[in-house]
Amino acid sequence: MRSDIVIEKIITLRAKDPKRYEALIKEGMAWEQGEYGKKEKEKASLASLQKEYFPKDAAYAAISKAVLEGKRDAVVKGTEEQLSKGKDPVDLVSHALMPGIQVQCERYDQGDAYVPDILMSNEAMLGGIKLCQQKLGNIPKTGKVITFVTEGDLHDIGKNIVAAIMRANGYDVVDLGRDVPASKVVETAKKENVQMVCGSTLMSTTKPGLVETAKLLAKEAPKVPIACGGAAVSKQFVDTFDNAIYTKSPLITVNTANGVREGKNWKEYR
């Protein structure tokens, strides 16, 4: 495209939609300053990830390792043994089952694991979670959130993982699925009285759905922020609009929801 046409389009955008213009400028400045172009951080080895996330207790660590390796039978057996010894089911979920999926998520982020690995680990973890739920009747609910994939995007693996991990941490999850318009998210948020909305997208073309959802929530449910994640999403992008929090991984999403439930607002996460 000729430069004079580009300039004309920019001037027109600034006049007709100054807020959109400002957001694009902010995103462009972040890119220009190298925030998007930074070299990928040095990959952590599997051993270092296990050291960072796995519990020190050997029996708990064995369950975490079985989750990581997608060995459902071993997870079930290990969880059964710990429950028979009187271990707290919620503690088992948080400190034996969850670390395995966290390491797998970190490996996925680094490019060392793939979707089938995530699915196998998730399936193995759910085997243990089911036992813990049976022991408790149900894991006590600590809050309620919505999960969804933006309108136009049909990729829901990441959203499904977030939903599963939120449930494992005691959250009542209203999963709206994929290809969800902002209006439906906001309508549900008001109806269900949720504390936070978790939105994701894998495609750059559907990122505006997160912006629209954040704006509608701010207008119609001002106490409900949106946690944004997915392959197409970055902190720099999320920081260009209000009422939104960038959450890189499922566990960060859980921790963010915990903070929001306790009264922390989106500005404090910036």
Secondary structure, 3 states (H helix, E strand, C coil): CCHHHHHHHHHHHHHHCHHHHHHHHHHHHHHHCCCCCCCCCCCCCHHHHHHHHCCCCHHHHHHHHHHHCCCHHHHHHHHHHHHHCCCCHHHHHHHHHHHHHHHHHHHHHHCCCCHHHHHHHHHHHHHHHHHHHHHHCCCCCCEEEEEEEECCCCCCHHHHHHHHHHHHCCEEEEEEEEEECHHHHHHHHHHHCCCEEEEECCCHHHCHHHHHHHHHHHHHCCCCCEEEECCCCCHHHHCCCCCEEECCCHHHHHHHHHHHHCCCCHHHHC
